[in-house]
Structure formats: structure tokens, C-alpha cells
Amino acid sequence: MPEPIVGLHHVTAIASDPQRNLDFYCEVLGLRFVKRTVNFDDPGSYHFYFGDDIGSPGSILTFFAWPQVPRGRVGTGETSALAFSVPASSLHFWERRILAAGSPVDHAGERFGNPVLSLGDPDGMRIELVGSDNPLPIVASRTSDIPAEYAIRGFDGVTLCEAGFEFTAKVLEKMGFARAGQEENRIRFVSSATAPGNRIDILVQPQPVYGHMGAGTVHHIAFRAPSDSAQLEWREVLSKVPLNVTSVLDRTYFHSIYFREPGGVLFEIATDRPGFAFDEPVEHLGEALKLPAWLEERRADIEQVLLPIELPHLRKEQADA
């Protein structure tokens, strides 16, 4: 078998307003804007990456920013919520901060022994802050005013909304996730590693309502492969399940393979390297538009189409100057 999958690499969602998306995830949630590029399949639109200070795998939330895209509807066959891990002692701080930003936040009670705050982003995507008594170390964002002791520790995991769970469970188990518990219609699978994003919940909906993609929905979730060779081994293993796994695609900052699990959610396996400092220094991540080599000759046309954006921390620095 290949090297074990330890958890999530990134989650990719859809946003309708690039600047509003930037402001919320940087100013409210305190993530760092680690990469400004374009959707390689739609170069006239942004692809944003947020994460910890260096863009560590397991901390990365990305968005296809499609201006004016209609709001989607979450249903079965989709990721219905993503969860970040925070210190349990920080939940009061987070509740006050989110309310002060004008966003509603709810106490969702305890889940498998951990307290959960629930909120929506500006497009209505469901985000959970899960309190941990043993939070993982953090590489805190240098562009955020959130104290390091309160900062987001990367992903806790995701919730898949499914009509059933047995076939999806077999795929997760093949990938190294073990069934760890059940609360009502929520079944939890956890990897053997202590790493960000090491748990996947399946929420079974006995009366399925099918969703559709749009603003506020998750496009796909990506798991980590430590190397290109491990990724190729996983491709061989999963193709024998059998699953229809794509060939390897070069995403500049990682290499990717994709497949749909039996419940309909689009899965990706992405390599940890090259990483986000591949084409700009860590000190200046996200400050310039980065394009793959094959799009550079179209830079002028692409820049003319993209909406102008301001990075919140640079905007503040200019206002204070």
C-alpha cells in the first residue's frame, strides 16, 4: 500500500464577490492570503488560496471567485460543511469577533465531545469552529491581528452529505480512514495520524435533496499525498476499487488526481510539494497575480478582465501611513 493519507490538503469552494471573500477570510477569520492566481480552466476568474502563514497543507481553503454567480444549494452528494480547529479556550473570543463583524454565529452544542460554533460566510457556506483541548501547533498569519493563542489551527475536517454511507465508507477505509463513532445520523471516520483535517464525517440524509453548485458551496475536497510517487501509487490502488481516477494534473503548487466517490462528492489527492513559495517569497505571498508559464503570454488580457482587489493588511498599512 502507498504511504498513508494523513488528512486533508485543501478544500475548494465557490464565491461570488472576490473582495468580499478576501475581507471575510483575512479580516474576520484571520487567515493569510497565500496565493492570487486564476482558475486554470477559466483564466478570466480568480482562484484564491487562504491558509496559515506559509500555506501549510491541511490549512488551505481555496475559492473559485466567480462574480455574480448565483447562490448554490447544498444537498446530498456534496460537502455540506467545513470545520476549522481552534483551541477550546478561544471559542468565546471567536463568538465575540464574529458577532462584531456582523455575522450570526450559533452554538451547535458538542459533537463527539468537542464544542462547536457554527456560522456562514458571506455566500452562506457553512463553517464550523471546533474547540480542541489539545490544539495542534500553529504558524500564525503575520497579516492578522488575532493573537496566536486564539488562531485557527488548520482544518478539523469536513462533513459529507450523503443519501447512504456504506459505499463511501469503503472508499474512505481504503484510503486509511477508520470508522471512529456515530452520533444519530452522523458517522465519523478518522485517519491514524495527528494532522490537520484528519476526520471526515458522513451525514446521512434518509430523504435526500440534491444540491447544485454555486456560490456558497464546496466544489471539491483534497487529501494529502506526501510525494509524487505516493500519489501514483494511490492512483493505482483507487483505480482498482474501481474508481474513475484522472491522470495527474499539474496545478503549479501541487500535483493532483481527481475522482468522484460513490456518493457523488468530488475528491482530489494533492501532493504536499512544490508548495506556495514556489514562485514568490513567503514574505510576499499573495501580493501579486501569479500565472502558470503557459498563461503568461495572456497576462495582459487576463489582468484586464479580472476585477481589481485590495489586500486588507496592505490597505490598512496605507491608511495608517
Helices and strands as residue ranges (DSSP letters): E 8-15, H 18-23, I 24-28, E 32-39, E 42-51, E 60-65, E 78-87, G 88-90, H 91-100, E 105-111, E 114-120, E 126-132, G 148-150, E 155-162, H 166-174, E 178-183, E 186-190, E 199-204, E 218-225, H 228-239, E 249-250, E 255-260, E 266-271, G 282-284, G 293-298, H 299-305, H 312-320
